[in-house]
Amino acid sequence: MTTDRDLIVIGAGGAGLSAAQYGARGNLRTLVLEEVSSGGQALLIDGLENYPGFPDPINGYDFTRKMEEQARKFGAEFESSGVTAITRDGNIFKVETDKGALTASAVILATGAVHKSLGVPGEAELAGHGVSYCATCDGPFFKARRMLVVGGGDAACDEAMYLANLASGILMIHRRDKFRAQKSLAARVLANPKIEVRFNTELRKIEGERVVTKVRLFDNSTRREWEEQVAAVFVFIGSDPRSALAASLGAPLDDVGYVITNERMETSVPGLYAAGDVRASPFRQLVVAASEGAIAAHAAGQYIDELMGEKYL
């Protein structure tokens, strides 16, 4: 059976764009499906300064535009369309989109994860201008300044420790009366002299004209509301991986919902790969997503070659 494409990449963030480039460069008929806009969460990065080869900061929009341009030059095609379902019949994947069905021999899921947001006033308006969900991405922009960290799990504690090396001081708030993080990690945070922890405290509002300047906090035990001056707000209350498509095909997920793969980005479903923030990984960065996308496309190419070999035996 002839397929519409050799490889379909779902998602055009860092992992998807890298997979598109390597897939097309490997002479695969490659199509990228993206329901919103190429770039993914990288679009929120105001100044990308930790990607190798870019000594001067570049904003996420310009960076991912270059990635897309490069993939197109190698022959990758892009379509603005959401994916509603994927099924597999033998060695053929059928991808249902808003614009109809497409078939492919291999599929790379680069659908990413959505950072959970607080939904407080000012959060969306100041995202990328002092409101961040990635300490290693944006922390260095606020060196020697006071920062607010929201959250009480492992990620929040890890990131607070990292930011404490940069900031003049960290104010860390958690809505409950104790951390959810591992005890040893929580103990290190509480012992850090640069981190002031306030439990039973919620963020009510983020304020600033063009950048974050202050926040309004609420003590849910005393019912007191007050104002704090901070230069940045880092929110670490978890992420929701967009892994429903993988689950629908029977690919295993970890206990949080991220797709489990091997080192070749292969899921348990032959021909189905996952890369980037949707994949179970110890470190989520743009450079990691790009490398995973490249690996996934390379592995998909080898898989398709094997299928063709079987076909002509």
BELHU-V223268 format. One record per backbone hydrogen bond with DSSP energy under -0.5 kcal/mol. CO is the residue of the C=O (numbers start at 1). NH is the residue of the N-H. If there is no record, write none. Layout:
BEGIN
((CO:NH) (CO:NH))
END
This chain:
BEGIN
((5:105) (6:105) (6:106) (7:31) (8:10) (8:108) (9:11) (9:33) (10:110) (12:39) (13:17) (14:18) (15:19) (16:20) (17:21) (18:22) (19:23) (20:24) (21:25) (22:26) (23:28) (24:27) (28:30) (29:6) (29:7) (30:77) (31:9) (32:34) (32:79) (33:11) (34:81) (37:40) (39:42) (40:43) (41:44) (42:45) (44:46) (45:60) (47:49) (48:58) (50:52) (51:54) (58:48) (59:63) (60:64) (61:65) (62:66) (63:67) (64:68) (65:69) (66:70) (67:71) (68:72) (69:73) (70:74) (71:76) (72:75) (77:32) (79:34) (79:81) (82:84) (82:98) (85:96) (87:94) (88:90) (89:92) (92:89) (93:95) (93:104) (94:87) (94:96) (95:97) (95:102) (96:84) (96:85) (97:100) (100:97) (102:95) (103:5) (104:93) (106:8) (107:109) (107:273) (108:10) (108:110) (109:275) (110:13) (112:242) (113:115) (114:240) (120:123) (121:206) (122:126) (124:127) (126:129) (126:131) (129:212) (130:132) (130:233) (131:128) (132:235) (134:138) (135:139) (138:141) (139:142) (140:143) (142:145) (145:168) (145:169) (146:231) (146:232) (147:171) (148:234) (149:151) (149:173) (150:236) (152:180) (152:181) (153:157) (154:158) (155:159) (156:160) (157:161) (158:162) (159:163) (160:164) (161:165) (162:165) (163:166) (163:167) (166:144) (169:147) (170:172) (170:196) (171:149) (172:198) (173:151) (174:201) (176:200) (182:186) (183:187) (184:188) (185:189) (186:190) (187:191) (188:192) (189:192) (191:193) (192:195) (194:170) (194:196) (195:197) (196:172) (198:174) (200:220) (200:221) (202:204) (202:218) (204:121) (205:216) (207:213) (207:214) (213:230) (214:207) (215:217) (215:228) (216:204) (216:205) (217:226) (218:202) (218:220) (219:223) (219:224) (224:219) (226:217) (228:215) (228:230) (232:148) (233:132) (233:235) (234:150) (234:236) (238:116) (239:241) (240:114) (241:243) (243:247) (244:248) (245:249) (246:249) (246:251) (247:250) (252:260) (254:257) (258:254) (259:280) (262:265) (265:274) (266:262) (268:270) (269:272) (271:107) (271:273) (272:267) (273:109) (275:278) (276:279) (278:259) (283:285) (285:289) (286:290) (287:291) (288:292) (289:293) (290:294) (291:295) (292:296) (293:297) (294:298) (295:299) (296:300) (297:301) (298:302) (299:303) (300:304) (301:305) (302:306) (303:307) (304:308) (305:309) (306:310) (307:311) (308:312) (310:313))
END
